[in-house]
Amino acid sequence: MISFHTTTHAPPAWLMTGADRDDARDKPEGEHQEIDLRSLRVLIVEDEFFISLSTEIMLEAIGHVIVGTAVSADEAERMAAQERPDIILMDIRLIGPRDGIEAATSIHDKLGIRSIFVTANTDARTRERALRAHPLGFIEKPLTERRLKDQLAAINLKK
């Protein structure tokens, strides 16, 4: 039997509200301070189970909501139409005949929802092709909480 142990930690300063957040802003000068951001509804499109699970855990840890996970372009399009996420974290290489670039382009054209490509495939030709999908950005694998947080913060500030 697998047992999961969870511990309760104080939320990061950028998730706090009211007086708690004000206290967190009294940090010594020069320390990194987080920007107060809204929670995003995110669709994860990734065909590697453990990468998908890790991404989900990181997103939830930084305060975002996962509306679903998809492993193929077709599944991503169906879920995006049904769930209407704020953004999509899209892997380029997916199960099936269509890739993440095709899915992101189709979703953007039909629904106006934009993607962030999360990929190890950053060669110039792939990147050029991906830019036609009007992505919000690119995050290179391996995905880290810091890379994810920074990219989502930059997007959140534009909204």
C-alpha positions, 0 to 999 in steps of 0.5 A, spaced: 500 500 500 502 506 498 501 512 503 502 519 502 504 524 507 502 531 507 505 537 511 502 543 512 507 549 510 505 557 511 504 559 504 509 563 500 508 571 501 505 571 494 499 567 496 498 570 502 492 575 503 491 581 508 496 582 514 500 576 512 502 579 506 504 585 508 508 582 514 512 578 508 513 585 504 517 587 510 523 583 508 530 586 508 532 590 502 535 586 496 531 580 498 527 577 492 520 579 493 514 575 489 509 579 485 502 577 487 499 574 481 492 571 480 491 563 479 491 561 472 487 555 470 492 550 466 491 544 461 497 540 461 499 536 454 504 531 455 505 524 453 510 522 459 506 520 465 511 522 470 513 529 467 505 530 467 505 528 474 511 533 476 508 539 472 501 538 475 505 538 482 509 544 481 503 548 478 499 546 484 504 548 489 505 555 486 497 556 486 495 554 479 489 550 478 489 544 473 483 543 469 486 537 466 491 533 462 492 530 455 497 526 451 495 527 444 493 533 440 486 531 439 485 530 446 488 537 447 483 540 443 477 536 446 479 538 453 481 545 451 474 546 448 470 543 454 475 546 459 477 553 456 483 554 460 487 560 461 493 557 458 496 550 455 502 547 457 504 544 451 509 539 449 511 539 442 512 531 441 506 527 443 502 521 442 499 520 435 500 523 428 499 530 430 504 534 434 503 539 440 505 545 435 499 543 430 494 542 436 496 549 439 495 552 432 488 549 432 486 551 439 489 558 438 485 559 431 478 556 434 478 558 441 483 564 442 487 560 447 494 560 447 500 555 449 507 555 452 511 550 449 515 545 454 520 542 450 527 539 449 526 540 442 529 547 441 532 547 435 531 553 430 527 549 425 522 547 430 522 553 434 520 557 428 515 552 426 512 553 433 512 561 433 506 560 428 502 558 433 503 564 437 505 561 443 506 565 450 513 562 450 517 556 451 520 553 457 526 548 456 526 541 459 527 539 464 522 543 467 523 546 474 519 550 479 523 556 478 522 556 470 515 555 470 514 560 476 518 565 472 514 564 465 507 564 468 509 570 472 511 574 466 504 572 462 500 573 468 503 580 468 501 581 461 493 580 462 
